[in-house]
Amino acid sequence: MDVLSRIIELARLRPILDLRCRLQGAFDIDHPVVEADQVPFHLVLEGSCMISIHGRRPLILQAGDFLLLPKGDAHVISAIKKGPPSAPMRLSHAGMLPLRQNGEGEPDLDLLCGHFACDGGASSMLLDALPDPFHASLSAVQSESTLKALAGMLRDETVGERPGALAVATGLCLVLLALALRAQGTAGPDMPGLLSLLADQRLWKALQAMVREPGRDWTIDGLAALCAMSRPTFARHFKESAGTSPHAFLRDLRMSIAGDALVHTRRSIADIAADVGYASEAAFGKTFKASMGITPARFRHRDARTV
């Protein structure tokens, strides 16, 4: 499994579609702050809009743009062109999703609104690494025809009430998240961090090795050799790209893998510790608590989804 796929898998984000908006003319829609275990997102199917977040420059979203708010900030969705108030908003419930609209006929904006439910600590490696807000143009990594096909599938599934519509639509949301993360990497993030690291082809072999064998006793020399670099060159380049050291990245990866195993398996803490490279359960517990803010046992028992 490639590095990005593994990190998305470990995040265990569960997409939930909340609402579809088909809007015309002038409009302003307030979205309040959401709970800590929810991560709002918006996908523009057609048209354009403006997203305003207090204290930040407004963002313009076009068709094919994906916006994620990792901290769940309050925001306002507005028409780009201001004018007289449009017809009153009305909410209907035809199809799989509630539909908000303020007119008839073709809208100026066709927008899907939803959120990812997450488990907190298990999602932190991905969510903490994202810009806030995280804005990506899916057209950067997909052809127009493919993008229109994906958007068309989402529209069709949300409008109809066919068997499996919810599973198809939510699955497509995960696809779109992966495409958005890929798009951001393709665009070349100008800030060090996970996305910049994932886009750095010179470090790919080291990242892949750590993901495939997180419990191995990796050294800077060994990782540098995989990338055909000297030790100091590798360490410097990794820090410049990731904003952290190889050892810190490996620690965070191990804690994410351990957190996932604690929640979704019944394996003993000692076995999980050994899998991620800790010979001592005590040493693992100390590192886990420093990273996640809670002991492994409490992390496991606070989540009722343990299988």
C-alpha positions as CSV (number, residue, x, y, z in Angstrom):
1,M,0.0,0.0,0.0
2,D,1.3,3.5,-0.9
3,V,2.0,6.0,1.8
4,L,-0.9,8.3,1.2
5,S,-3.4,5.4,1.1
6,R,-2.1,4.1,4.4
7,I,-2.3,7.4,6.1
8,I,-5.9,7.9,4.9
9,E,-6.7,4.4,6.0
10,L,-5.3,5.1,9.5
11,A,-7.3,8.3,9.8
12,R,-10.5,6.2,9.7
13,L,-12.6,9.2,8.4
14,R,-16.2,8.3,7.9
15,P,-17.9,10.6,5.3
16,I,-21.4,11.7,6.0
17,L,-23.3,13.8,3.4
18,D,-25.5,16.4,5.1
19,L,-27.1,18.6,2.4
20,R,-27.2,19.6,-1.2
21,C,-27.6,23.2,-2.1
22,R,-28.9,24.5,-5.5
23,L,-28.8,28.3,-5.2
24,Q,-29.4,31.3,-7.4
25,G,-28.7,35.0,-7.2
26,A,-27.5,36.5,-3.9
27,F,-27.3,34.4,-0.8
28,D,-25.4,34.1,2.5
29,I,-25.5,30.9,4.5
30,D,-24.0,30.7,7.9
31,H,-22.3,27.4,9.1
32,P,-21.6,27.3,12.9
33,V,-18.6,25.8,14.6
34,V,-19.0,22.0,14.7
35,E,-18.0,19.4,17.3
36,A,-14.4,18.4,17.7
37,D,-15.0,14.9,16.1
38,Q,-16.5,16.4,12.9
39,V,-14.6,17.8,10.0
40,P,-16.9,19.8,7.5
41,F,-16.3,19.7,3.8
42,H,-17.8,21.2,0.7
43,L,-17.6,20.1,-2.9
44,V,-18.7,22.5,-5.8
45,L,-20.4,20.4,-8.4
46,E,-21.3,23.4,-10.7
47,G,-20.9,27.1,-10.5
48,S,-19.0,29.1,-7.9
49,C,-19.2,30.6,-4.5
50,M,-17.2,32.4,-1.8
51,I,-16.3,31.0,1.6
52,S,-15.6,33.4,4.4
53,I,-13.9,32.4,7.7
54,H,-13.4,35.0,10.4
55,G,-10.0,36.5,10.4
56,R,-9.0,34.9,7.0
57,R,-9.1,36.0,3.4
58,P,-12.2,34.8,1.6
59,L,-11.8,31.9,-0.7
60,I,-13.3,31.6,-4.2
61,L,-14.5,28.0,-5.0
62,Q,-15.2,26.9,-8.6
63,A,-16.6,23.8,-10.1
64,G,-14.4,20.8,-9.0
65,D,-13.1,22.5,-5.9
66,F,-13.0,20.7,-2.6
67,L,-12.8,22.5,0.8
68,L,-12.1,20.8,4.1
69,L,-12.1,22.6,7.5
70,P,-9.9,20.5,9.8
71,K,-10.7,22.6,12.9
72,G,-14.5,22.8,12.2
73,D,-14.4,26.6,12.0
74,A,-17.6,28.6,11.5
75,H,-17.9,29.9,8.0
76,V,-20.3,31.7,5.6
77,I,-21.0,30.5,2.0
78,S,-22.0,33.5,-0.2
79,A,-22.6,34.4,-3.8
80,I,-19.6,36.0,-5.4
81,K,-21.7,38.7,-7.1
82,K,-23.7,40.7,-4.6
83,G,-27.2,41.9,-5.5
84,P,-30.7,42.2,-4.2
85,P,-31.9,39.3,-1.9
86,S,-33.0,36.2,-3.8
87,A,-36.2,34.3,-3.1
88,P,-36.5,32.8,0.4
89,M,-34.6,29.6,1.1
90,R,-36.7,26.5,1.2
91,L,-35.8,22.9,2.3
92,S,-37.2,19.8,0.7
93,H,-36.5,16.1,1.3
94,A,-36.7,14.6,-2.1
95,G,-34.0,12.0,-2.7
96,M,-31.3,10.8,-0.3
97,L,-30.3,14.3,1.0
98,P,-32.2,17.3,2.1
99,L,-32.2,19.9,-0.7
100,R,-31.8,23.7,0.0
101,Q,-32.8,26.0,-2.8
102,N,-34.0,29.5,-3.4
103,G,-35.3,29.4,-7.0
104,E,-36.3,27.2,-10.0
105,G,-34.4,26.0,-13.0
106,E,-30.6,25.8,-13.3
107,P,-28.8,27.1,-10.2
108,D,-25.8,29.4,-10.1
109,L,-24.3,27.1,-7.5
110,D,-24.7,23.3,-7.0
111,L,-22.9,22.4,-3.8
112,L,-22.6,19.2,-1.7
113,C,-22.1,19.8,2.0
114,G,-21.0,17.1,4.5
115,H,-18.6,16.2,7.2
116,F,-16.1,13.5,8.1
117,A,-16.7,11.9,11.5
118,C,-13.3,11.0,13.1
119,D,-11.9,9.3,16.2
120,G,-9.7,12.2,17.4
121,G,-6.2,10.9,18.1
122,A,-6.3,8.2,15.4
123,S,-7.0,10.9,12.8
124,S,-4.4,13.4,14.0
125,M,-1.5,12.4,11.8
126,L,-3.5,13.4,8.7
127,L,-5.7,16.2,10.0
128,D,-3.0,18.0,11.9
129,A,-0.9,18.1,8.8
130,L,-3.4,19.8,6.6
131,P,-3.6,23.5,6.0
132,D,-6.6,25.1,7.6
133,P,-8.7,25.5,5.6
134,F,-7.7,22.9,3.1
135,H,-8.6,24.0,-0.4
136,A,-7.8,21.8,-3.5
137,S,-8.9,21.9,-7.1
138,L,-9.6,18.4,-8.2
139,S,-9.2,19.5,-11.8
140,A,-5.4,19.6,-11.2
141,V,-5.3,15.8,-11.0
142,Q,-8.3,14.6,-13.1
143,S,-9.4,15.2,-16.6
144,E,-12.5,17.3,-17.0
145,S,-14.4,14.3,-18.3
146,T,-13.5,12.2,-15.3
147,L,-14.3,14.9,-12.9
148,K,-17.7,15.5,-14.5
149,A,-18.4,11.8,-14.3
150,L,-17.6,11.7,-10.6
151,A,-19.7,14.8,-10.0
152,G,-22.5,13.3,-12.1
153,M,-22.5,10.1,-10.1
154,L,-22.7,12.0,-6.8
155,R,-25.6,14.1,-8.1
156,D,-27.4,11.0,-9.4
157,E,-27.0,9.0,-6.2
158,T,-28.1,11.9,-3.9
159,V,-31.2,12.6,-6.1
160,G,-32.3,9.1,-6.5
161,E,-33.3,6.6,-3.9
162,R,-31.7,3.5,-5.4
163,P,-30.4,0.6,-3.3
164,G,-26.9,1.3,-2.0
165,A,-27.1,5.0,-2.9
166,L,-25.7,6.0,0.5
167,A,-22.8,3.5,0.3
168,V,-21.9,4.7,-3.2
169,A,-22.1,8.4,-2.4
170,T,-20.1,8.2,0.8
171,G,-17.5,6.0,-1.0
172,L,-17.2,8.7,-3.6
173,C,-16.5,11.2,-0.9
174,L,-13.4,9.2,0.2
175,V,-12.3,9.1,-3.4
176,L,-12.6,12.9,-3.6
177,L,-10.7,13.4,-0.4
178,A,-7.8,11.2,-1.8
179,L,-7.9,13.2,-5.1
180,A,-7.9,16.5,-3.2
181,L,-4.8,15.4,-1.2
182,R,-3.1,14.2,-4.4
183,A,-4.0,17.5,-6.0
184,Q,-2.4,19.5,-3.2
185,G,0.7,17.4,-3.5
186,T,0.9,17.8,-7.2
187,A,0.6,21.6,-6.8
188,G,3.7,21.5,-4.6
189,P,2.8,22.7,-1.1
190,D,5.0,25.8,-0.3
191,M,5.0,24.9,3.4
192,P,6.9,22.0,5.0
193,G,4.6,19.2,6.3
194,L,3.1,15.9,5.5
195,L,1.7,16.9,2.1
196,S,5.1,18.4,1.0
197,L,6.8,15.2,2.2
198,L,4.4,13.0,0.3
199,A,5.1,15.0,-2.9
200,D,8.9,14.7,-2.5
201,Q,9.9,11.9,-4.9
202,R,13.5,11.9,-3.5
203,L,12.2,10.6,-0.2
204,W,9.6,8.2,-1.5
205,K,11.6,5.0,-0.8
206,A,12.3,5.9,2.8
207,L,8.6,6.8,3.4
208,Q,7.4,3.6,1.8
209,A,9.9,1.5,3.9
210,M,8.7,3.1,7.2
211,V,5.1,2.5,6.3
212,R,5.7,-1.1,5.2
213,E,7.8,-2.0,8.3
214,P,7.0,0.5,11.1
215,G,8.4,-1.9,13.7
216,R,11.8,-2.2,12.2
217,D,14.7,-0.5,14.0
218,W,15.2,2.2,11.4
219,T,18.3,4.4,11.5
220,I,19.0,7.6,9.6
221,D,21.9,5.8,7.9
222,G,19.6,3.0,6.7
223,L,16.9,5.4,5.5
224,A,19.4,7.6,3.8
225,A,20.9,4.6,1.9
226,L,17.4,3.8,0.5
227,C,17.3,7.3,-1.0
228,A,20.9,7.2,-2.2
229,M,21.8,10.1,0.0
230,S,24.4,10.7,2.6
231,R,23.2,10.8,6.2
232,P,23.5,14.6,6.7
233,T,21.9,15.3,3.2
234,F,19.0,13.0,4.0
235,A,18.4,14.4,7.4
236,R,18.5,18.0,6.2
237,H,16.4,17.4,3.2
238,F,13.8,15.4,5.2
239,K,13.5,18.3,7.8
240,E,13.2,20.9,5.0
241,S,10.4,18.9,3.3
242,A,8.5,17.6,6.4
243,G,9.2,20.3,8.9
244,T,10.2,17.5,11.3
245,S,12.9,14.9,11.7
246,P,12.7,11.3,10.3
247,H,12.6,9.9,13.9
248,A,9.6,12.2,14.8
249,F,7.8,11.2,11.6
250,L,8.4,7.5,12.4
251,R,7.2,8.0,15.9
252,D,3.9,9.7,14.8
253,L,3.4,7.0,12.2
254,R,3.9,4.3,14.9
255,M,1.5,6.0,17.3
256,S,-1.2,6.2,14.5
257,I,-0.8,2.6,13.7
258,A,-0.9,1.6,17.4
259,G,-4.0,3.8,18.0
260,D,-5.8,2.2,15.1
261,A,-4.9,-1.3,16.4
262,L,-6.0,-0.4,19.9
263,V,-9.5,0.7,18.7
264,H,-10.2,-1.8,16.0
265,T,-8.6,-5.1,17.4
266,R,-8.5,-7.0,20.6
267,R,-4.8,-7.6,20.5
268,S,-2.9,-7.0,23.7
269,I,-1.1,-3.7,24.3
270,A,2.2,-5.6,24.5
271,D,1.7,-7.2,21.1
272,I,0.8,-3.9,19.5
273,A,3.8,-2.2,21.1
274,A,6.1,-4.9,19.7
275,D,4.5,-4.5,16.2
276,V,5.5,-0.8,16.2
277,G,9.0,-1.3,17.4
278,Y,8.8,-1.2,21.2
279,A,10.4,-4.1,23.2
280,S,9.0,-2.6,26.4
281,E,5.2,-2.0,27.0
282,A,6.2,0.7,29.5
283,A,8.3,2.6,26.9
284,F,5.5,2.3,24.4
285,G,3.0,3.6,26.9
286,K,5.1,6.6,27.8
287,T,5.6,7.6,24.2
288,F,1.9,6.9,23.3
289,K,0.7,9.1,26.2
290,A,3.1,11.9,25.3
291,S,1.8,11.8,21.7
292,M,-1.9,11.2,22.2
293,G,-2.4,12.7,25.6
294,I,-3.9,9.5,27.0
295,T,-2.7,6.1,28.0
296,P,-3.1,3.2,25.5
297,A,-5.6,1.5,27.8
298,R,-7.8,4.6,28.2
299,F,-7.5,5.3,24.5
300,R,-8.8,1.8,23.7
301,H,-11.7,1.8,26.2
302,R,-13.1,5.3,25.4
303,D,-14.1,4.0,22.0
304,A,-17.0,1.6,21.9
305,R,-16.2,0.5,18.3
306,T,-13.5,-2.0,19.5
307,V,-14.2,-5.3,17.7
